Amino acid sequence: MKAWAVIMAGGSGTRFWPESRKHRAKQFLSIFGRKSLIEQTFSRIKKVIPPSRILVFTSLEKAASTAKLLRIPRSQVIGEPVGRNTAPCAAWAAALILKKDPSAVLGIFPADHFIKDEAVFAKALRVAYAQADREGMPVTLGIKPDQAHTGYGYLEMGAKKVSVRKTPVFFLKGFHEKPGLALARSYVRSGKFLWNAGIFIWRADCLLETTRRQLPAVFQAVVKIAGGGISAAAVKKLFSKVPSISIDYGLMEKLTGGILTLPVAMGWNDVGSWATLKSLLPVDRNGNFSAGNNILVESSGNIVKGSGRLIATVGLKDHVVVDTGDAVLVCPVSATESIRKIVSELQKKNMRRFL
Amino acid sequence: MKAWAVIMAGGSGTRFWPESRKHRAKQFLSIFGRKSLIEQTFSRIKKVIPPSRILVFTSLEKAASTAKLLRIPRSQVIGEPVGRNTAPCAAWAAALILKKDPSAVLGIFPADHFIKDEAVFAKALRVAYAQADREGMPVTLGIKPDQAHTGYGYLEMGAKKVSVRKTPVFFLKGFHEKPGLALARSYVRSGKFLWNAGIFIWRADCLLETTRRQLPAVFQAVVKIAGGGISAAAVKKLFSKVPSISIDYGLMEKLTGGILTLPVAMGWNDVGSWATLKSLLPVDRNGNFSAGNNILVESSGNIVKGSGRLIATVGLKDHVVVDTGDAVLVCPVSATESIRKIVSELQKKNMRRFL
């Protein structure tokens, strides 16, 4: 078998507005003042999979710039004409890769997560690819939870299947949606639940066969598209018609042959909001992250990010202030999950230049 | 007698930073989206005193622009080479006016306060000028308090002296500094205390004679300056040497001949901070004042003032956000009294263009 990777970079990133915009989604931002999340993701995977076997799926408009950013051939970046969630995208990738490599094992990775311990990630990945190849079952990486987070889906572990180089692999007992706080606490207490990080490793043929059985409309469309020889307009027409559905829901939940899960503690963070990002940023002794020309007086626990202009605060506690030159965001850290409501307002008012 | 007025417009206005700056003090701002406070003050007084008998004292740098703004001759605007609080300024005004009008009665008015009921103000003023002329005593306008405010000085009323056209005039028993909350409450409960709004009416000759007795250095300087025929440099040298002291402290507190006070309820507001200003601004049904290109989602009790750029908030409660193009201020409404600390920081860091 050969290991392949697909990076899914189609996210639109309203949650980091005004830093993220329609054509400047989260995965492309250098929020840390270092490399963008997609560059970090690519370089992390590259340590396990040769770059020529890494495909990137993103929106059609971003395909060229993504290839340029990652310094890979344009042919390795697939531009989706419309976003249809992860299952159609994974099936498309499987159909494409199977043409070149019938024995391919495919890893699917979100482009916009942060992983601190890359060695742990690499080791888990090698075990996961080997298991996926041998068993024909999908393998999910599950994050060992360090808090009762209500913002993530959970994976419930069943019986232990095997240990490979001291890495235990479990049967997956079930997917669970984002829980309430009490339920999240009981999950974490039990020790049998992991966070679903959206990382799956699966044999390409099994993935496509499952698509054929469970999402026949998706199967037909992606096989036609991957077959080549049709116009961009025809691709758009075909792909627009497939249902928008996730891998978890569309392909895995009804899977009878079994799923494996591999618990990892690799300093994972989904960078889902300014509040989440905060734990990754360097802060001063008052707990402020400050980037730019800022004066923070008697202020603590804030994220203040400027773009040249002076930002001054006094007595400000636990807020996010982001100035991108054309727009200023101010909200409590606790409200950053609601930033999409601002984006909705902008859409309603047709204020396109801010989207 | 002839009634004269002096508008004191020397304030530096750090409390409304970044809207107010060293050369753009509070009294010159159009914070209401209407006329500036100094224009409002001038037009309010003009209804009682002819414009040709209204002098304006401000800093030397602002004198020309002030004359232009108020459309009065440059000779009616006196530029102070340095700020020396209100007593030296009042004595200078008295010395100048006495040269033209030995029987002048002089009203002294801060330039940067808001008064809602101008008719009440005008009526009180006429009584005050007449009393000041007849008795030779200074008359202060005292604001009937509607809350136990700890940010103002208080005037304690003594016995009633007279009622003129249903307007009672009292002897002043004493000046009291800004009280603590408990003391402020007892002041207001007693019904015998008024807010000191810094408005005084006094015969020019009595004012200058009191200066001669109590602040002889000030007297000598202002008589020499008002005498004319000396250079701007000499004026600066003379005025720089006088002590910086207020009318209340320097001239009135030790006055043995008596002071009168006239209680008024005229919708007075000292516009001392963004928090104070808030009560004067039109707000939406969520209690937000919003000026500019703003989107406020699930936000309440805020002052949001932009200057073209988009400001977006979500879940923001009781904060001030002011964007002046070169600088952005964010603070809780309750912290606006501390904005001067930001200005101090800017001074320390020598960031002059923001001062």
HADDOCK unambig.tbl for C-alpha pairs under 7 A between the chains (distance, minus, plus):
assign (segid A and resid 297 and name CA) (segid B and resid 342 and name CA) 6.57 0.50 0.50
assign (segid A and resid 309 and name CA) (segid B and resid 326 and name CA) 5.49 0.50 0.50
assign (segid A and resid 309 and name CA) (segid B and resid 327 and name CA) 5.61 0.50 0.50
assign (segid A and resid 310 and name CA) (segid B and resid 326 and name CA) 6.49 0.50 0.50
assign (segid A and resid 310 and name CA) (segid B and resid 327 and name CA) 4.58 0.50 0.50
assign (segid A and resid 310 and name CA) (segid B and resid 328 and name CA) 6.16 0.50 0.50
assign (segid A and resid 311 and name CA) (segid B and resid 327 and name CA) 5.78 0.50 0.50
assign (segid A and resid 311 and name CA) (segid B and resid 328 and name CA) 4.70 0.50 0.50
assign (segid A and resid 311 and name CA) (segid B and resid 329 and name CA) 6.00 0.50 0.50
assign (segid A and resid 312 and name CA) (segid B and resid 328 and name CA) 6.13 0.50 0.50
assign (segid A and resid 312 and name CA) (segid B and resid 329 and name CA) 4.92 0.50 0.50
assign (segid A and resid 312 and name CA) (segid B and resid 330 and name CA) 6.39 0.50 0.50
assign (segid A and resid 312 and name CA) (segid B and resid 342 and name CA) 6.94 0.50 0.50
assign (segid A and resid 313 and name CA) (segid B and resid 329 and name CA) 5.73 0.50 0.50
assign (segid A and resid 313 and name CA) (segid B and resid 330 and name CA) 4.87 0.50 0.50
assign (segid A and resid 313 and name CA) (segid B and resid 331 and name CA) 5.44 0.50 0.50
assign (segid A and resid 314 and name CA) (segid B and resid 331 and name CA) 5.26 0.50 0.50
assign (segid A and resid 314 and name CA) (segid B and resid 335 and name CA) 6.64 0.50 0.50
assign (segid A and resid 314 and name CA) (segid B and resid 338 and name CA) 6.93 0.50 0.50
assign (segid A and resid 314 and name CA) (segid B and resid 339 and name CA) 6.57 0.50 0.50
assign (segid A and resid 315 and name CA) (segid B and resid 331 and name CA) 5.97 0.50 0.50
assign (segid A and resid 315 and name CA) (segid B and resid 332 and name CA) 6.54 0.50 0.50
assign (segid A and resid 315 and name CA) (segid B and resid 335 and name CA) 5.76 0.50 0.50
assign (segid A and resid 316 and name CA) (segid B and resid 331 and name CA) 5.29 0.50 0.50
assign (segid A and resid 316 and name CA) (segid B and resid 332 and name CA) 6.28 0.50 0.50
assign (segid A and resid 326 and name CA) (segid B and resid 309 and name CA) 5.49 0.50 0.50
assign (segid A and resid 326 and name CA) (segid B and resid 310 and name CA) 6.49 0.50 0.50
assign (segid A and resid 327 and name CA) (segid B and resid 309 and name CA) 5.62 0.50 0.50
assign (segid A and resid 327 and name CA) (segid B and resid 310 and name CA) 4.59 0.50 0.50
assign (segid A and resid 327 and name CA) (segid B and resid 311 and name CA) 5.78 0.50 0.50
assign (segid A and resid 328 and name CA) (segid B and resid 310 and name CA) 6.17 0.50 0.50
assign (segid A and resid 328 and name CA) (segid B and resid 311 and name CA) 4.69 0.50 0.50
assign (segid A and resid 328 and name CA) (segid B and resid 312 and name CA) 6.14 0.50 0.50
assign (segid A and resid 329 and name CA) (segid B and resid 311 and name CA) 6.00 0.50 0.50
assign (segid A and resid 329 and name CA) (segid B and resid 312 and name CA) 4.93 0.50 0.50
assign (segid A and resid 329 and name CA) (segid B and resid 313 and name CA) 5.74 0.50 0.50
assign (segid A and resid 330 and name CA) (segid B and resid 312 and name CA) 6.40 0.50 0.50
assign (segid A and resid 330 and name CA) (segid B and resid 313 and name CA) 4.87 0.50 0.50
assign (segid A and resid 331 and name CA) (segid B and resid 313 and name CA) 5.43 0.50 0.50
assign (segid A and resid 331 and name CA) (segid B and resid 314 and name CA) 5.27 0.50 0.50
assign (segid A and resid 331 and name CA) (segid B and resid 315 and name CA) 5.99 0.50 0.50
assign (segid A and resid 331 and name CA) (segid B and resid 316 and name CA) 5.28 0.50 0.50
assign (segid A and resid 332 and name CA) (segid B and resid 315 and name CA) 6.55 0.50 0.50
assign (segid A and resid 332 and name CA) (segid B and resid 316 and name CA) 6.27 0.50 0.50
assign (segid A and resid 335 and name CA) (segid B and resid 314 and name CA) 6.63 0.50 0.50
assign (segid A and resid 335 and name CA) (segid B and resid 315 and name CA) 5.75 0.50 0.50
assign (segid A and resid 338 and name CA) (segid B and resid 314 and name CA) 6.92 0.50 0.50
assign (segid A and resid 339 and name CA) (segid B and resid 314 and name CA) 6.55 0.50 0.50
assign (segid A and resid 342 and name CA) (segid B and resid 297 and name CA) 6.56 0.50 0.50
assign (segid A and resid 342 and name CA) (segid B and resid 312 and name CA) 6.93 0.50 0.50
